[in-house]
Amino acid sequence: MNEQECLPTDIDVRVHYRSAAGRTLVHEPGLLRDIPLEERAPLSEPHAYRGGGPS
């Protein structure tokens, strides 16, 4: 069995990212091969999780 046979076929994956102009875009992962996503601004700023146990 090869890797392609192990992948599910009923999953619809979309990637939300910022364009070079700063607009939010949505595409299938295969269409993003030549786009340097690591150089783009995040869609939202990450927030630290302030974990806490039960009081």
Buried (B, 14 or more C-beta within 10 A) or exposed (E): EEEEEEEEEEEEEEBEBBEEEEEEBEEEEEEEEEBEEEEBEEEEEEEEEEEEEEE
